[in-house]
Amino acid sequence: MKKFHELYFQALLNLVDRDKIKKRQLRVLVDPVNGAASELLPELLNRAGVGVVKINWQMNQLPKRAPEPRKESLIETAKEVVRYECDLGLATDMDADRVLFIDEKGQVLSEDLAAAIFVREVLREERGACVTPFNSSGLFRKTVEENKGRLVECLVGPPEISAAVKRSRAVFAYEESGKYFFCRQFNWPDGLLAGLKMLDILAKTTKTLSQIAAGFPVYYQVKLAVECPWEKMPQKWIGKGEKKIIGDSYYFIRASGTEPLIRIFADSPNQKTAKELAEQGKKIVKDYARI
């Protein structure tokens, strides 16, 4: 019987065009933060036919960056992408269900932008429902609608996303933490699969990742939080929360499920509007909860 990881590699590699990926002669920097993907991710990419540069990959060492892959924690990783002249950088979290992408210029793509790139490609092959939590960027909504998909919004969290995927028979889903669900293959996020899918997209074009990203509009998000004692937490913001859409912008108010906080999200293609909506949401929270 084949080892589990061999079956896993085979399953993932069968979902992309390895010949095209190999022909493109891509070089990828991987930063698995000394976690679960430290050995698997470089091996998988080697089998896909790309050159691999590894950092933060020794499993017997402590990571040199925060385990959560965010733009602010990947400053040094992004510099290494440029230093080694890589076409793409992949940075996962410790268990590799999350991944962030870095272009050849050292720019960390927002999770929403990566999702927009993915969903456009998915909808070109099969139209259908696309799931995301209520607090995701309007960029995702715009991309889904422009490519004849159907947006399905749900509560925050992978269990809620998976349940919505099943109900809607979705073709794609994502969470803004860097979790991407390729639902026709698996109903869970897999950073290694997402990395392969991004390589597959690059292999279908002569464009660089920065050039692909430049084809999407910029959306701005502002996130605020207001402290609120549990005993004063307004019921209407627990769970689903409240979302107000204003044209191509919105604000979203939701109580944290783990901290005595009420979170305010604002999103707009206009940076000033995003800031104003966030402050508007904050005022609503303070006035309503009297805090």
N, C-alpha and C positions, 0 to 999 in steps of 0.2 A: 504493500500500500504506500502511495506517495506521501511524503511528509506534508503536513498541513500547509506550510508556507509555499510549497511548490504548487499545490492546488490553488492557493490564493493568488500567486503570481499569474498562473495560467488564466484564471478567471478575469483578472484585471487587464492583462495584455490582450485578451481576445476582444476587448471593448474599444480598442484604438487601432489605427493603421500604423503598425510598426515599420512597414517599408517606407512610408512617407516620412515618419519621424526620423528614421535613420538617414534617409537621403538629405534631410535638412541640415544635418551635422550640427546639432545644437549642443551647447555647453550649459550645464545647470549647476548652480550652487545649492547645496542642501544644508539646512540648519535644523536638525531634529531635536535640538535642545537636550542632547544626551539622554533622550527618552526612548520609548518603545520602538520608534522607527529608525533608530540609529544604524542598524545593520540592514534592515529590510528595504528602506527607501533607496539608498545608493545601489543595492543589488537590483532592485526592480528597474531603476532607470538605466543601469548598464544593459539589462536585457532588452530594454526598449530601444537601445541603439544610440544613446546620447552620452556625451562626456560628462563626468561628474567631478565636482569639487566639493569636498566635505569640510564643514566646521561644526564644532560642538556635537561630535558624533561618538565620542568614547563613552561607553555606558558606565565605566567605573570612575567617572569624574563628575563633579558638580557643574551644572551649566553656568556659563559666563553671562547669561542674560536672564531676564525674567521668563518664567515658563509660559506665560500667556503671550502669544504672538500678537503684538499690536505695533502700530507705526512707531510709537515712541520707544518701544523695546527692541526695535530692529535697526537702529541707526548704524551700529557697527556691522551688522550682517549686510546691510545695503551697500556699505563701502566695499565690502569684500566682493560683492557681485561685480562692481565696476573694476576693482583691482584685478580680478581674474578674467576680465573680459567675457563674462557669462551673458547668455541670452535671457536667462531667467533665474530668479532665486525663489526657493521654496523654504518656508519657515513654518514648522509645525509646533503644536503644543506637546506636552509630555506623552499623551496617548495617541496622538496623531489623528484625531478625528477633526481637528481644525488645522487650517493652513492659510497662510498669507502669501501673496505673490509680489515679487520685486522685479521691476523691468530692467532692461539692460543699462539704463541710465542711473540706476540706484534709487528709483522712486518706488515707494511701497504703495501698491494699489489699495484703495479702500475695499473693504469686504463687499460693499454694495456694487462697486464698479466691477469686481471680479464676477459677482453674481449676474450682472447685466451681460457681461461677455459670454458667460456660460448659457444663460437662458436664451439669448439670441440664437446661439448655435443649436441648442436643443429644439427650439421651435421651428427652425428651418427643416428639421428632420421629421418632427411630429408635433402637431398642434395639440394643445390640451391645457389642463389646469396647471397653474404654477402657484405654489404655496409659500407664504412668508408671514412672520408675525406682524402685528399692527404697527410696530415702531420702525419698520424698515423704510429705507429711502424711497422717495418718489421716483428716483431713477429706475428702480426695478419695475414699478407700475408702468412707467412710460415705455420701457423696453418691451414688456410683456404685451401691452396694448398695440404697439407699433408692429409687432410680429405676430398678431392675430391669436395671441394666447388669452387665457382667462385667469385673472388674478383671484386668488382665494387667500384671505387674511385669517389669521388664527391667533390664539394666545401665545405668549412667549414661552419658549422651551422646547427641546427636542421631542419629548413625549407628545406635546400638543401638535407639533409639526407632523410627526409620524401619523397621528390619528387623523389629521386633516388630509394628509396625502392619501390615506386609505379611503376616506369618505369621498374624496373628489377624483380619485384615480389619477393623481397628478403625474406630470412628466418631469417636473423639477421642483425643488424647494431649497430654501436657504435661510440661515439665521445670520445676523450681522456680526456675530462673533467669529465668522470664518468657517462655518459649517455648511457644506454643500451636499445636497441629496440628489443623486441621479436615479430617480425613482423607478425607472424602467429596469434598472439593474438591481439596486439595493434600496431598502427603505431605512437607511441610516447614513450618517455622514462619514466619509472616509477621505482623509487628507491625501493619502497616496493615490487613490483613484482620481481625485480632483487635480492633482499634479499631472497625472497622465493625460487627463482631458484637456488641460491647458496646453500641453505639448502637442496634442492632436490638433488643436486649433491653430497653433503656430505652424505646424507642418503643412497645413492646407493653404498657406499663403506665403508670400515673400516678405510680408510686413513684420516689423519688430513688435514686441508687446507694447511699447510706448506708442507706436503708430496705431495699433488696434485700439488702445485706450483713448487716444485723442479723438476717435470717431464718436465718442459718447459725450453727452452734455454733462456739465459739472453741477452737482447738487451739494448744498451745504447743510450740515446737521449741527445743531446746538443742543447740548444736553445739560440740564440743570437738576438739582435735587433740593428738596425742602425737608428739614427734619420735622417729624410728626410723631408724637407718642402713640403707641399702639391703641390706647383707649380712646384716642380722638380721631383715629383713622376713618375717613369717610368711606362708607360702604360702596358708594358708586364707583370708586377708583380701585377697588380690590378685584383682582381677577382680570377681566377684559379691559377695564379702564375706559377712558373717554377720548375719542379722536374727532377732531374738527378739521375738515378739509376746506381750504380756501383757495380756489383756483388750482394751481399746480403746487400749492404749499399746504402744510398742515402743522398742527401741534397735537401732541398726544400726552395724556396725563394718566399715570398708573402708579398704584402703591407697590413698593418693593415687596417681594414675597419673603425676603430674608432679613431686612433691616427696617427700622422705624423711619422710613423715608418715603416721600412721594416724589417720583421722578417725572420730569417734564422733558419731552423730546420735541424739537422743531426741525422741520426740513423744508428746503426751498431751493430753487435754482438761483435765487438772489440772496446773497450773504446777509445783507441788511435786513431783509424780510425774515430770514431764519432767526436772527437775533431778536427782532421785535416780537415775533410769535412766541419765542421761548420766554421772554419777559412777561408777555401777556398771560401765558399759561401759569407762570409763577405767581402773578398777582391774583389770578383766579383761585389758585390753591390756598394762598394765604388768607384771602377774603372769606372763602367758603369754610375752611377749617378753623379760622380765627387763630392763626398761629403767626 
